[in-house]
Amino acid sequence: MAAEITLSPTSPSTANVIVGGKPGTALFAGCPELIGTPFAYDREEEIYGEGEEAEFVYKVVRGAVRTHKVLNDGRRQITGFHLPGDLFGLEQGETHRHTAEALSHTQVLIFRRRGIERAAARSAEVACQLWTMAASGLRYAQDHMLLLGRRSAVERVATFLMEVDERLGGTGTFALPMTRRDIADHLGLTIETVSRTFSQLEEDGALLRAGGRQVSLRRARLRRVVED
């Protein structure tokens, strides 16, 4: 059995620290000193809030996380979904710009931001991997802006489903970790529009629903929806 894991008083609440499980794993290959602390969050539990100090960086091990911002008029804009293997919470400034919440029972590895910064200053390999992550995030933000600005509701939902499928392994069959309201708040649509779009795609033979959030995609047909 692994030794009990403890965090400093400035760390997140120790109530959810995973005890007796496998030791934390390295963030990057070739950088064994960056070891994460396993931590668990319940469904809908806040991981960090907008404006809080960005002391830690997180990597999803199991489950899923959403990041969002509440606009001045009270509307919620979901800025991203983070799935197993994804890193989130790494900020340019000293505080978090968005709020992060667990979509389901979620396990993460927590890393100290300063440790990552020190490792990047010493290792070109770590710095390169961080740059690659940042570039990937920027590309996603640019693609998402184009999706919201120039695509129809059907195209938005079809693109989103193909993207989630690819991130979950590309099998074509998966359980959506997020609700339709989450999808609506991410794609700039109403929940009613998302529901109608799912029904339309199913009627067109582009997807099958097997109860709950389980879906099977017909990727060739979905791709035609996006490309037409």
Z-matrix of the N, CA and C atoms (Angstrom, degrees):
N
C 1 1.473
C 2 1.525 1 108.92
N 3 1.319 2 115.58 1 137.95
C 4 1.461 3 119.22 2 -179.41
C 5 1.513 4 110.36 3 -71.66
N 6 1.322 5 114.89 4 154.38
C 7 1.457 6 119.63 5 178.41
C 8 1.519 7 110.36 6 -67.21
N 9 1.332 8 115.52 7 154.45
C 10 1.459 9 119.89 8 179.40
C 11 1.517 10 110.13 9 -63.25
N 12 1.333 11 115.71 10 138.12
C 13 1.464 12 121.87 11 -179.19
C 14 1.519 13 108.65 12 -95.75
N 15 1.309 14 117.02 13 131.85
C 16 1.463 15 121.01 14 177.29
C 17 1.508 16 109.60 15 -124.73
N 18 1.324 17 115.05 16 150.72
C 19 1.459 18 121.86 17 177.48
C 20 1.518 19 108.61 18 -117.56
N 21 1.325 20 115.59 19 159.75
C 22 1.455 21 119.90 20 179.03
C 23 1.512 22 110.14 21 -71.93
N 24 1.349 23 118.64 22 164.96
C 25 1.459 24 121.04 23 -179.78
C 26 1.515 25 113.70 24 -59.27
N 27 1.343 26 118.39 25 -22.05
C 28 1.461 27 120.21 26 -179.04
C 29 1.512 28 111.67 27 -89.35
N 30 1.342 29 117.46 28 0.22
C 31 1.448 30 121.31 29 -179.49
C 32 1.518 31 110.24 30 -83.27
N 33 1.382 32 116.21 31 171.12
C 34 1.456 33 118.87 32 174.60
C 35 1.521 34 110.31 33 -57.63
N 36 1.335 35 117.22 34 161.84
C 37 1.459 36 121.95 35 -178.95
C 38 1.511 37 111.65 36 -50.76
N 39 1.328 38 116.16 37 133.12
C 40 1.458 39 120.12 38 -177.73
C 41 1.510 40 112.36 39 -76.21
N 42 1.322 41 118.58 40 -2.28
C 43 1.456 42 120.63 41 -177.61
C 44 1.520 43 111.78 42 -61.16
N 45 1.317 44 117.50 43 -29.91
C 46 1.452 45 121.13 44 -174.53
C 47 1.516 46 113.44 45 -103.01
N 48 1.321 47 118.13 46 7.08
C 49 1.455 48 119.86 47 178.53
C 50 1.520 49 108.96 48 -65.99
N 51 1.337 50 116.92 49 133.60
C 52 1.452 51 121.56 50 179.52
C 53 1.517 52 108.31 51 -77.62
N 54 1.313 53 116.32 52 121.47
C 55 1.461 54 121.54 53 -177.54
C 56 1.522 55 108.81 54 -112.73
N 57 1.341 56 115.47 55 137.19
C 58 1.441 57 119.60 56 176.78
C 59 1.507 58 113.97 57 81.87
N 60 1.326 59 118.04 58 5.38
C 61 1.453 60 121.16 59 178.05
C 62 1.507 61 110.33 60 -92.48
N 63 1.320 62 116.47 61 -164.09
C 64 1.450 63 120.54 62 178.24
C 65 1.522 64 109.99 63 -70.75
N 66 1.327 65 118.97 64 148.55
C 67 1.456 66 120.39 65 177.38
C 68 1.526 67 110.47 66 -61.50
N 69 1.342 68 115.97 67 159.21
C 70 1.453 69 119.95 68 176.46
C 71 1.515 70 110.73 69 -60.56
N 72 1.320 71 115.56 70 152.59
C 73 1.456 72 120.45 71 -178.84
C 74 1.507 73 110.53 72 -108.70
N 75 1.329 74 115.48 73 163.32
C 76 1.459 75 120.98 74 -177.44
C 77 1.525 76 110.64 75 -69.56
N 78 1.315 77 115.66 76 146.81
C 79 1.460 78 121.18 77 178.00
C 80 1.510 79 110.94 78 -71.45
N 81 1.344 80 116.58 79 -45.14
C 82 1.456 81 121.89 80 -178.72
C 83 1.520 82 109.83 81 -125.71
N 84 1.322 83 115.68 82 145.15
C 85 1.458 84 119.55 83 171.97
C 86 1.528 85 108.83 84 -63.52
N 87 1.313 86 115.96 85 139.80
C 88 1.456 87 119.68 86 179.72
C 89 1.511 88 114.00 87 82.49
N 90 1.333 89 117.03 88 6.91
C 91 1.465 90 120.34 89 177.94
C 92 1.528 91 108.45 90 -136.66
N 93 1.347 92 117.34 91 70.12
C 94 1.466 93 120.91 92 -173.01
C 95 1.514 94 114.51 93 -65.99
N 96 1.345 95 118.77 94 -15.84
C 97 1.459 96 119.11 95 -179.16
C 98 1.528 97 112.80 96 -75.29
N 99 1.339 98 117.89 97 -16.82
C 100 1.458 99 120.94 98 178.28
C 101 1.532 100 108.69 99 -88.74
N 102 1.320 101 116.13 100 84.49
C 103 1.454 102 122.57 101 -178.11
C 104 1.524 103 109.09 102 -106.29
N 105 1.320 104 115.99 103 129.69
C 106 1.455 105 120.55 104 -177.94
C 107 1.514 106 112.44 105 -90.99
N 108 1.332 107 115.71 106 153.35
C 109 1.461 108 122.72 107 174.88
C 110 1.523 109 109.13 108 -94.17
N 111 1.335 110 118.90 109 123.37
C 112 1.479 111 120.62 110 178.22
C 113 1.524 112 110.52 111 -65.94
N 114 1.319 113 115.62 112 139.48
C 115 1.461 114 121.31 113 -177.54
C 116 1.513 115 108.18 114 -149.34
N 117 1.333 116 116.85 115 145.88
C 118 1.470 117 120.73 116 -177.74
C 119 1.522 118 110.46 117 -122.62
N 120 1.338 119 115.57 118 143.88
C 121 1.457 120 122.86 119 176.75
C 122 1.520 121 109.22 120 -127.93
N 123 1.326 122 116.18 121 141.88
C 124 1.456 123 120.92 122 176.41
C 125 1.523 124 110.56 123 -81.24
N 126 1.318 125 115.30 124 166.74
C 127 1.471 126 121.27 125 178.77
C 128 1.529 127 110.56 126 -56.49
N 129 1.321 128 115.78 127 132.19
C 130 1.464 129 125.15 128 178.93
C 131 1.534 130 113.36 129 70.80
N 132 1.313 131 118.13 130 6.42
C 133 1.454 132 119.82 131 178.97
C 134 1.526 133 110.65 132 -77.48
N 135 1.337 134 115.78 133 136.48
C 136 1.463 135 120.28 134 179.15
C 137 1.522 136 110.62 135 -74.22
N 138 1.316 137 115.71 136 133.93
C 139 1.463 138 122.00 137 177.46
C 140 1.522 139 109.61 138 -92.67
N 141 1.309 140 116.54 139 -45.62
C 142 1.460 141 122.02 140 169.94
C 143 1.517 142 108.38 141 -155.14
N 144 1.328 143 115.60 142 159.17
C 145 1.450 144 120.74 143 -177.23
C 146 1.516 145 112.55 144 -110.75
N 147 1.302 146 114.77 145 157.35
C 148 1.466 147 120.47 146 176.27
C 149 1.531 148 109.72 147 -58.58
N 150 1.329 149 116.53 148 131.84
C 151 1.442 150 121.46 149 178.90
C 152 1.521 151 114.58 150 90.80
N 153 1.330 152 117.17 151 -9.80
C 154 1.467 153 119.67 152 178.04
C 155 1.522 154 110.60 153 -76.79
N 156 1.318 155 115.61 154 156.19
C 157 1.458 156 120.71 155 -179.43
C 158 1.535 157 110.46 156 -62.02
N 159 1.331 158 115.32 157 132.20
C 160 1.468 159 120.84 158 -178.16
C 161 1.525 160 109.71 159 -89.18
N 162 1.323 161 115.43 160 68.91
C 163 1.459 162 120.98 161 -176.05
C 164 1.520 163 112.49 162 -84.46
N 165 1.346 164 115.91 163 -26.31
C 166 1.455 165 120.32 164 -174.95
C 167 1.521 166 111.46 165 -121.35
N 168 1.322 167 115.23 166 155.85
C 169 1.465 168 123.95 167 173.90
C 170 1.519 169 106.48 168 -121.88
N 171 1.329 170 116.74 169 146.74
C 172 1.455 171 121.59 170 -170.19
C 173 1.529 172 111.11 171 -125.22
N 174 1.332 173 115.31 172 145.82
C 175 1.457 174 121.59 173 174.25
C 176 1.521 175 108.17 174 -127.22
N 177 1.336 176 116.78 175 126.42
C 178 1.463 177 121.17 176 -178.49
C 179 1.530 178 109.74 177 -74.35
N 180 1.327 179 115.56 178 128.00
C 181 1.466 180 121.29 179 175.20
C 182 1.531 181 110.20 180 -100.82
N 183 1.322 182 115.40 181 -45.74
C 184 1.462 183 121.29 182 -179.74
C 185 1.513 184 108.47 183 -147.56
N 186 1.341 185 116.86 184 143.76
C 187 1.450 186 120.45 185 -178.48
C 188 1.517 187 111.51 186 96.33
N 189 1.324 188 116.90 187 -153.15
C 190 1.464 189 121.20 188 -177.57
C 191 1.520 190 109.67 189 -158.71
N 192 1.326 191 114.95 190 154.57
C 193 1.469 192 122.58 191 -176.36
C 194 1.522 193 108.76 192 -132.95
N 195 1.321 194 116.30 193 143.07
C 196 1.467 195 120.43 194 171.50
C 197 1.511 196 108.91 195 -114.70
N 198 1.325 197 116.13 196 146.19
C 199 1.457 198 121.53 197 170.93
C 200 1.521 199 107.63 198 -115.72
N 201 1.328 200 116.34 199 140.00
C 202 1.455 201 118.49 200 -177.08
C 203 1.531 202 110.84 201 -150.37
N 204 1.317 203 113.26 202 166.30
C 205 1.465 204 121.97 203 177.41
C 206 1.522 205 107.37 204 -134.65
N 207 1.317 206 116.97 205 135.64
C 208 1.465 207 121.31 206 176.57
C 209 1.523 208 108.19 207 -92.70
N 210 1.327 209 116.26 208 123.14
C 211 1.458 210 121.54 209 -177.27
C 212 1.534 211 111.13 210 -77.18
N 213 1.304 212 116.59 211 169.96
C 214 1.470 213 121.25 212 -176.72
C 215 1.523 214 112.75 213 -60.54
N 216 1.327 215 117.02 214 -29.86
C 217 1.467 216 120.04 215 -179.10
C 218 1.528 217 112.40 216 -89.00
N 219 1.336 218 117.52 217 7.02
C 220 1.457 219 121.10 218 176.58
C 221 1.511 220 115.02 219 94.65
N 222 1.320 221 117.20 220 -10.15
C 223 1.464 222 119.62 221 178.82
C 224 1.523 223 110.22 222 -72.11
N 225 1.326 224 115.00 223 149.72
C 226 1.462 225 120.94 224 178.71
C 227 1.522 226 109.80 225 -103.81
N 228 1.316 227 117.14 226 129.40
C 229 1.460 228 122.37 227 174.28
C 230 1.520 229 108.22 228 -112.69
N 231 1.330 230 116.37 229 113.75
C 232 1.454 231 120.20 230 176.47
C 233 1.521 232 107.95 231 -80.78
N 234 1.315 233 115.39 232 122.00
C 235 1.460 234 120.64 233 -174.69
C 236 1.522 235 113.05 234 -93.06
N 237 1.336 236 117.53 235 -14.63
C 238 1.452 237 118.03 236 178.55
C 239 1.514 238 112.49 237 -178.53
N 240 1.336 239 115.16 238 157.33
C 241 1.457 240 123.02 239 172.43
C 242 1.523 241 107.37 240 -118.31
N 243 1.310 242 116.43 241 133.48
C 244 1.461 243 121.29 242 -176.03
C 245 1.516 244 108.33 243 -116.09
N 246 1.324 245 115.99 244 121.49
C 247 1.454 246 124.21 245 -172.93
C 248 1.523 247 109.97 246 -111.40
N 249 1.341 248 118.46 247 170.87
C 250 1.473 249 120.10 248 -177.29
C 251 1.525 250 113.07 249 -49.30
N 252 1.334 251 114.70 250 129.67
C 253 1.456 252 121.89 251 -177.67
C 254 1.505 253 114.00 252 97.49
N 255 1.342 254 117.28 253 -15.30
C 256 1.466 255 121.05 254 -177.63
C 257 1.527 256 111.15 255 -81.01
N 258 1.318 257 115.29 256 145.26
C 259 1.458 258 123.70 257 174.11
C 260 1.524 259 107.90 258 -102.41
N 261 1.339 260 117.79 259 137.03
C 262 1.461 261 120.22 260 177.29
C 263 1.522 262 109.42 261 -146.85
N 264 1.330 263 114.73 262 162.86
C 265 1.459 264 120.26 263 179.05
C 266 1.517 265 114.58 264 92.56
N 267 1.335 266 117.51 265 0.47
C 268 1.466 267 120.33 266 178.70
C 269 1.527 268 108.10 267 -85.01
N 270 1.328 269 116.51 268 111.08
C 271 1.461 270 121.87 269 -172.65
C 272 1.522 271 111.16 270 -108.18
N 273 1.340 272 115.07 271 154.88
C 274 1.461 273 120.23 272 174.00
C 275 1.522 274 110.56 273 -75.60
N 276 1.341 275 116.09 274 -37.93
C 277 1.463 276 120.70 275 179.25
C 278 1.515 277 112.23 276 -93.97
N 279 1.334 278 115.01 277 -166.65
C 280 1.463 279 120.91 278 -175.74
C 281 1.523 280 113.35 279 -89.99
N 282 1.335 281 117.38 280 -10.86
C 283 1.461 282 120.40 281 -178.94
C 284 1.526 283 110.46 282 -127.51
N 285 1.329 284 115.21 283 161.54
C 286 1.471 285 120.38 284 178.96
C 287 1.524 286 109.97 285 -77.71
N 288 1.330 287 116.21 286 135.37
C 289 1.463 288 122.15 287 179.91
C 290 1.523 289 111.93 288 -86.34
N 291 1.344 290 117.27 289 -18.37
C 292 1.457 291 121.69 290 -178.31
C 293 1.521 292 109.75 291 -133.09
N 294 1.315 293 116.31 292 170.95
C 295 1.456 294 123.38 293 173.39
C 296 1.522 295 108.85 294 -99.74
N 297 1.327 296 117.07 295 140.58
C 298 1.461 297 122.24 296 178.15
C 299 1.524 298 109.46 297 -116.86
N 300 1.343 299 116.43 298 134.02
C 301 1.457 300 122.45 299 -179.70
C 302 1.520 301 110.00 300 -136.82
N 303 1.329 302 116.27 301 147.73
C 304 1.464 303 121.26 302 177.10
C 305 1.520 304 109.45 303 -77.40
N 306 1.332 305 116.60 304 133.54
C 307 1.464 306 121.20 305 177.95
C 308 1.517 307 111.97 306 -81.51
N 309 1.316 308 116.46 307 -24.79
C 310 1.463 309 123.31 308 179.76
C 311 1.522 310 106.06 309 -151.60
N 312 1.338 311 117.30 310 -175.24
C 313 1.460 312 117.94 311 173.21
C 314 1.525 313 107.36 312 -59.86
N 315 1.311 314 116.53 313 119.31
C 316 1.459 315 121.71 314 -168.56
C 317 1.518 316 110.61 315 -129.41
N 318 1.323 317 115.68 316 137.21
C 319 1.457 318 121.59 317 174.63
C 320 1.525 319 109.25 318 -112.06
N 321 1.312 320 115.67 319 136.21
C 322 1.459 321 121.30 320 -179.61
C 323 1.525 322 109.17 321 -132.54
N 324 1.319 323 114.73 322 166.48
C 325 1.453 324 121.85 323 166.39
C 326 1.527 325 106.55 324 -109.65
N 327 1.321 326 116.31 325 133.90
C 328 1.457 327 121.58 326 -178.44
C 329 1.525 328 109.18 327 -107.80
N 330 1.339 329 115.61 328 130.76
C 331 1.467 330 122.45 329 179.69
C 332 1.518 331 108.90 330 -122.73
N 333 1.303 332 116.35 331 144.35
C 334 1.463 333 119.52 332 174.83
C 335 1.529 334 109.16 333 -75.79
N 336 1.320 335 114.85 334 130.22
C 337 1.464 336 120.75 335 -178.51
C 338 1.525 337 111.42 336 -59.16
N 339 1.326 338 117.49 337 -42.28
C 340 1.469 339 119.94 338 -177.62
C 341 1.525 340 110.87 339 -63.22
N 342 1.329 341 116.85 340 -35.49
C 343 1.457 342 119.85 341 177.82
C 344 1.513 343 111.71 342 -64.05
N 345 1.333 344 116.78 343 -39.85
C 346 1.463 345 120.74 344 178.16
C 347 1.526 346 110.20 345 -65.58
N 348 1.340 347 116.07 346 -43.03
C 349 1.458 348 119.77 347 179.86
C 350 1.524 349 111.61 348 -62.88
N 351 1.334 350 116.91 349 -40.61
C 352 1.471 351 120.04 350 178.24
C 353 1.529 352 110.50 351 -65.59
N 354 1.330 353 116.75 352 -40.55
C 355 1.468 354 120.07 353 179.55
C 356 1.524 355 110.70 354 -64.60
N 357 1.333 356 117.24 355 -38.70
C 358 1.461 357 120.82 356 179.21
C 359 1.520 358 111.38 357 -66.66
N 360 1.347 359 116.59 358 -34.33
C 361 1.467 360 120.12 359 178.96
C 362 1.529 361 111.47 360 -69.23
N 363 1.337 362 116.32 361 -28.47
C 364 1.467 363 120.25 362 -178.75
C 365 1.520 364 113.19 363 -90.63
N 366 1.333 365 116.77 364 -30.17
C 367 1.462 366 120.60 365 -170.24
C 368 1.528 367 110.98 366 -120.88
N 369 1.314 368 116.31 367 121.08
C 370 1.466 369 120.64 368 176.51
C 371 1.521 370 110.61 369 -65.33
N 372 1.338 371 117.24 370 -31.63
C 373 1.458 372 120.71 371 -179.79
C 374 1.529 373 111.24 372 -65.54
N 375 1.339 374 115.81 373 -44.49
C 376 1.461 375 119.48 374 177.85
C 377 1.527 376 110.45 375 -65.06
N 378 1.331 377 117.48 376 -43.89
C 379 1.461 378 121.19 377 178.86
C 380 1.525 379 110.90 378 -59.76
N 381 1.336 380 116.99 379 -39.09
C 382 1.464 381 121.28 380 179.96
C 383 1.524 382 110.79 381 -66.64
N 384 1.344 383 116.56 382 -40.34
C 385 1.461 384 119.55 383 179.51
C 386 1.525 385 111.28 384 -67.51
N 387 1.327 386 117.09 385 -37.82
C 388 1.457 387 119.93 386 175.70
C 389 1.528 388 111.17 387 -65.42
N 390 1.336 389 116.27 388 -40.04
C 391 1.473 390 119.90 389 178.01
C 392 1.521 391 110.27 390 -62.96
N 393 1.334 392 117.08 391 -40.50
C 394 1.463 393 121.05 392 179.02
C 395 1.528 394 110.69 393 -62.43
N 396 1.340 395 116.57 394 -42.19
C 397 1.467 396 120.44 395 177.42
C 398 1.522 397 111.32 396 -62.84
N 399 1.339 398 116.01 397 -42.90
C 400 1.461 399 119.96 398 -179.63
C 401 1.528 400 110.92 399 -64.90
N 402 1.331 401 116.58 400 -41.18
C 403 1.461 402 120.55 401 179.24
C 404 1.527 403 110.88 402 -65.46
N 405 1.327 404 116.51 403 -38.96
C 406 1.458 405 120.60 404 177.78
C 407 1.524 406 110.95 405 -64.26
N 408 1.336 407 116.18 406 -41.22
C 409 1.458 408 119.90 407 177.57
C 410 1.519 409 112.49 408 -63.95
N 411 1.327 410 116.43 409 -39.42
C 412 1.460 411 120.69 410 178.27
C 413 1.527 412 110.55 411 -65.59
N 414 1.327 413 116.87 412 -42.12
C 415 1.461 414 120.11 413 178.55
C 416 1.526 415 111.20 414 -62.16
N 417 1.339 416 115.68 415 -41.23
C 418 1.466 417 119.08 416 178.48
C 419 1.526 418 110.39 417 -62.86
N 420 1.332 419 117.42 418 -43.22
C 421 1.464 420 120.91 419 -179.66
C 422 1.525 421 111.03 420 -62.14
N 423 1.321 422 117.15 421 -40.12
C 424 1.463 423 120.82 422 178.89
C 425 1.522 424 110.89 423 -66.91
N 426 1.332 425 116.87 424 -42.97
C 427 1.467 426 120.64 425 178.75
C 428 1.528 427 110.71 426 -64.28
N 429 1.346 428 116.00 427 -38.89
C 430 1.461 429 119.31 428 -178.73
C 431 1.525 430 110.74 429 -68.87
N 432 1.316 431 117.58 430 -37.38
C 433 1.459 432 121.02 431 176.97
C 434 1.531 433 110.38 432 -62.05
N 435 1.324 434 117.02 433 -41.65
C 436 1.463 435 121.02 434 177.13
C 437 1.524 436 110.76 435 -64.92
N 438 1.342 437 115.95 436 -40.00
C 439 1.461 438 120.55 437 179.72
C 440 1.514 439 111.06 438 -60.90
N 441 1.333 440 116.80 439 -45.07
C 442 1.459 441 120.61 440 -178.48
C 443 1.523 442 112.06 441 -70.80
N 444 1.327 443 116.50 442 -33.04
C 445 1.457 444 119.54 443 -173.42
C 446 1.504 445 115.38 444 -86.86
N 447 1.346 446 118.06 445 -27.01
C 448 1.452 447 120.20 446 -170.11
C 449 1.522 448 115.63 447 -127.72
N 450 1.314 449 118.39 448 3.23
C 451 1.455 450 120.49 449 -174.98
C 452 1.530 451 111.48 450 -114.18
N 453 1.331 452 116.02 451 150.63
C 454 1.458 453 121.41 452 175.62
C 455 1.524 454 109.47 453 -75.84
N 456 1.335 455 116.46 454 171.66
C 457 1.465 456 120.88 455 179.47
C 458 1.528 457 110.63 456 -60.81
N 459 1.329 458 117.44 457 -42.75
C 460 1.460 459 120.75 458 -179.55
C 461 1.522 460 110.39 459 -63.71
N 462 1.311 461 117.13 460 -42.66
C 463 1.470 462 120.93 461 179.18
C 464 1.526 463 111.16 462 -65.23
N 465 1.321 464 116.93 463 -39.15
C 466 1.467 465 119.92 464 179.14
C 467 1.527 466 111.27 465 -62.19
N 468 1.330 467 116.01 466 -49.01
C 469 1.468 468 119.98 467 -177.65
C 470 1.525 469 110.51 468 -66.43
N 471 1.324 470 117.91 469 -42.35
C 472 1.463 471 120.89 470 -179.91
C 473 1.527 472 110.88 471 -62.50
N 474 1.323 473 116.64 472 -44.54
C 475 1.472 474 120.65 473 178.18
C 476 1.515 475 110.78 474 -62.33
N 477 1.320 476 116.41 475 -42.99
C 478 1.462 477 120.84 476 -179.89
C 479 1.524 478 111.48 477 -61.30
N 480 1.318 479 117.45 478 -45.20
C 481 1.464 480 121.01 479 -178.74
C 482 1.531 481 111.21 480 -63.57
N 483 1.322 482 117.50 481 -42.01
C 484 1.461 483 119.91 482 178.46
C 485 1.530 484 111.15 483 -65.19
N 486 1.304 485 115.64 484 -36.79
C 487 1.469 486 120.31 485 179.97
C 488 1.530 487 110.94 486 -66.66
N 489 1.346 488 117.17 487 -45.06
C 490 1.467 489 120.64 488 178.77
C 491 1.526 490 110.04 489 -63.51
N 492 1.321 491 116.82 490 -42.04
C 493 1.460 492 120.65 491 178.05
C 494 1.531 493 111.29 492 -57.61
N 495 1.313 494 116.18 493 -46.45
C 496 1.464 495 120.19 494 179.86
C 497 1.530 496 111.22 495 -61.93
N 498 1.315 497 116.94 496 -41.25
C 499 1.465 498 120.52 497 -178.42
C 500 1.521 499 112.42 498 -70.92
N 501 1.335 500 117.47 499 -23.62
C 502 1.462 501 121.45 500 179.42
C 503 1.526 502 112.61 501 -95.38
N 504 1.321 503 117.01 502 9.75
C 505 1.462 504 119.33 503 175.59
C 506 1.509 505 115.42 504 119.69
N 507 1.341 506 117.73 505 -12.47
C 508 1.458 507 120.82 506 174.32
C 509 1.514 508 115.07 507 72.84
N 510 1.342 509 118.44 508 27.09
C 511 1.465 510 120.22 509 179.98
C 512 1.525 511 112.18 510 -80.67
N 513 1.330 512 116.74 511 -20.24
C 514 1.459 513 120.16 512 -178.02
C 515 1.517 514 113.43 513 92.77
N 516 1.327 515 117.65 514 -15.17
C 517 1.462 516 122.58 515 178.72
C 518 1.521 517 108.76 516 -127.79
N 519 1.329 518 116.89 517 125.01
C 520 1.459 519 120.59 518 -176.33
C 521 1.525 520 109.55 519 -162.51
N 522 1.318 521 115.09 520 165.18
C 523 1.461 522 121.82 521 173.93
C 524 1.515 523 108.30 522 -99.39
N 525 1.301 524 116.86 523 123.57
C 526 1.464 525 120.46 524 178.50
C 527 1.531 526 109.24 525 -64.40
N 528 1.314 527 118.42 526 124.41
C 529 1.466 528 119.96 527 -179.90
C 530 1.518 529 113.57 528 -77.29
N 531 1.330 530 116.96 529 -11.67
C 532 1.458 531 121.02 530 -176.97
C 533 1.537 532 110.41 531 -114.97
N 534 1.344 533 116.10 532 157.99
C 535 1.456 534 121.79 533 178.28
C 536 1.532 535 110.43 534 -81.56
N 537 1.317 536 115.77 535 170.42
C 538 1.468 537 119.39 536 176.38
C 539 1.526 538 110.93 537 -67.08
N 540 1.317 539 116.43 538 -32.36
C 541 1.476 540 118.26 539 176.21
C 542 1.527 541 110.22 540 -64.45
N 543 1.329 542 116.42 541 -40.08
C 544 1.462 543 120.00 542 175.80
C 545 1.522 544 110.46 543 -60.13
N 546 1.324 545 116.31 544 -45.98
C 547 1.471 546 120.75 545 -179.74
C 548 1.528 547 109.56 546 -60.58
N 549 1.336 548 116.39 547 -44.07
C 550 1.464 549 120.83 548 -179.95
C 551 1.531 550 111.02 549 -59.89
N 552 1.331 551 116.48 550 -45.05
C 553 1.465 552 120.25 551 -178.46
C 554 1.526 553 112.17 552 -71.40
N 555 1.307 554 117.48 553 -18.19
C 556 1.465 555 120.68 554 176.06
C 557 1.527 556 111.48 555 -86.00
N 558 1.333 557 116.23 556 -34.91
C 559 1.461 558 120.44 557 -174.59
C 560 1.527 559 113.49 558 -98.19
N 561 1.330 560 117.69 559 3.24
C 562 1.457 561 119.96 560 179.12
C 563 1.519 562 112.76 561 69.52
N 564 1.335 563 117.05 562 36.33
C 565 1.456 564 123.23 563 -179.39
C 566 1.525 565 109.50 564 -123.70
N 567 1.326 566 117.22 565 170.80
C 568 1.458 567 120.99 566 171.46
C 569 1.524 568 108.42 567 -89.07
N 570 1.332 569 116.57 568 159.24
C 571 1.454 570 120.04 569 178.97
C 572 1.528 571 110.77 570 -64.45
N 573 1.346 572 116.58 571 -31.77
C 574 1.465 573 119.95 572 177.77
C 575 1.524 574 110.69 573 -65.38
N 576 1.340 575 116.80 574 -40.69
C 577 1.463 576 120.49 575 178.61
C 578 1.524 577 110.96 576 -65.20
N 579 1.319 578 117.12 577 -40.68
C 580 1.466 579 120.51 578 178.08
C 581 1.528 580 109.94 579 -62.33
N 582 1.327 581 118.19 580 -44.00
C 583 1.465 582 121.61 581 179.65
C 584 1.523 583 111.17 582 -62.66
N 585 1.340 584 117.06 583 -44.56
C 586 1.468 585 120.24 584 178.58
C 587 1.522 586 110.85 585 -63.62
N 588 1.328 587 116.90 586 -37.90
C 589 1.457 588 120.76 587 -178.36
C 590 1.519 589 110.86 588 -67.76
N 591 1.327 590 117.57 589 -40.68
C 592 1.465 591 120.50 590 175.23
C 593 1.526 592 110.41 591 -58.88
N 594 1.336 593 116.58 592 -44.69
C 595 1.464 594 120.43 593 179.91
C 596 1.525 595 110.89 594 -64.03
N 597 1.331 596 116.77 595 -40.59
C 598 1.462 597 120.37 596 178.97
C 599 1.524 598 111.38 597 -63.90
N 600 1.317 599 117.04 598 -44.40
C 601 1.465 600 120.30 599 179.18
C 602 1.519 601 111.24 600 -64.18
N 603 1.331 602 116.23 601 -35.82
C 604 1.464 603 119.07 602 177.63
C 605 1.525 604 111.09 603 -68.66
N 606 1.327 605 116.56 604 -41.51
C 607 1.468 606 120.21 605 177.59
C 608 1.524 607 111.32 606 -63.15
N 609 1.323 608 117.07 607 -32.92
C 610 1.465 609 121.70 608 179.79
C 611 1.534 610 112.51 609 -81.78
N 612 1.337 611 116.93 610 -1.17
C 613 1.462 612 120.16 611 178.36
C 614 1.519 613 113.81 612 78.62
N 615 1.340 614 116.75 613 16.82
C 616 1.465 615 119.58 614 -178.80
C 617 1.529 616 112.41 615 -87.21
N 618 1.335 617 116.70 616 -18.09
C 619 1.462 618 119.80 617 176.33
C 620 1.521 619 109.50 618 -154.12
N 621 1.318 620 115.24 619 160.00
C 622 1.462 621 123.02 620 174.64
C 623 1.519 622 107.75 621 -125.08
N 624 1.337 623 116.48 622 138.68
C 625 1.464 624 120.36 623 176.10
C 626 1.520 625 108.86 624 -108.88
N 627 1.333 626 115.06 625 133.52
C 628 1.463 627 119.99 626 -175.25
C 629 1.521 628 111.35 627 -114.26
N 630 1.311 629 116.84 628 30.90
C 631 1.457 630 120.52 629 -179.81
C 632 1.514 631 111.29 630 92.66
N 633 1.323 632 114.81 631 146.43
C 634 1.458 633 119.20 632 -178.03
C 635 1.517 634 110.04 633 61.40
N 636 1.327 635 116.31 634 -132.49
C 637 1.471 636 121.18 635 -179.77
C 638 1.521 637 111.89 636 -106.13
N 639 1.326 638 116.95 637 10.24
C 640 1.460 639 120.54 638 -178.70
C 641 1.528 640 110.02 639 -75.14
N 642 1.330 641 116.82 640 127.46
C 643 1.467 642 121.41 641 179.31
C 644 1.524 643 109.86 642 -133.55
N 645 1.324 644 114.62 643 150.22
C 646 1.465 645 121.87 644 172.36
C 647 1.518 646 107.26 645 -122.95
N 648 1.309 647 116.06 646 123.25
C 649 1.457 648 121.10 647 -175.77
C 650 1.518 649 111.44 648 -92.68
N 651 1.314 650 115.24 649 145.27
C 652 1.463 651 122.54 650 167.22
C 653 1.525 652 104.74 651 -104.94
N 654 1.337 653 114.25 652 89.48
C 655 1.459 654 119.88 653 -166.05
C 656 1.523 655 113.55 654 -63.13
N 657 1.325 656 117.55 655 -34.56
C 658 1.462 657 119.52 656 179.44
C 659 1.535 658 110.46 657 -62.69
N 660 1.330 659 116.31 658 -41.45
C 661 1.469 660 119.57 659 179.29
C 662 1.524 661 111.32 660 -71.42
N 663 1.339 662 116.55 661 -39.08
C 664 1.476 663 118.55 662 176.48
C 665 1.522 664 111.10 663 -62.88
N 666 1.328 665 116.01 664 -38.26
C 667 1.462 666 119.83 665 -179.48
C 668 1.526 667 110.78 666 -65.08
N 669 1.321 668 115.97 667 -36.20
C 670 1.478 669 118.88 668 177.75
C 671 1.523 670 110.77 669 -65.65
N 672 1.350 671 116.16 670 -35.99
C 673 1.467 672 119.91 671 178.05
C 674 1.529 673 110.14 672 -60.97
N 675 1.321 674 115.68 673 -42.07
C 676 1.469 675 120.87 674 -177.33
C 677 1.521 676 111.39 675 -73.36
N 678 1.328 677 116.85 676 -37.75
C 679 1.465 678 120.74 677 -173.71
C 680 1.511 679 114.24 678 -86.66
N 681 1.341 680 117.97 679 -21.48
C 682 1.475 681 119.63 680 -178.17
C 683 1.526 682 111.01 681 -68.46
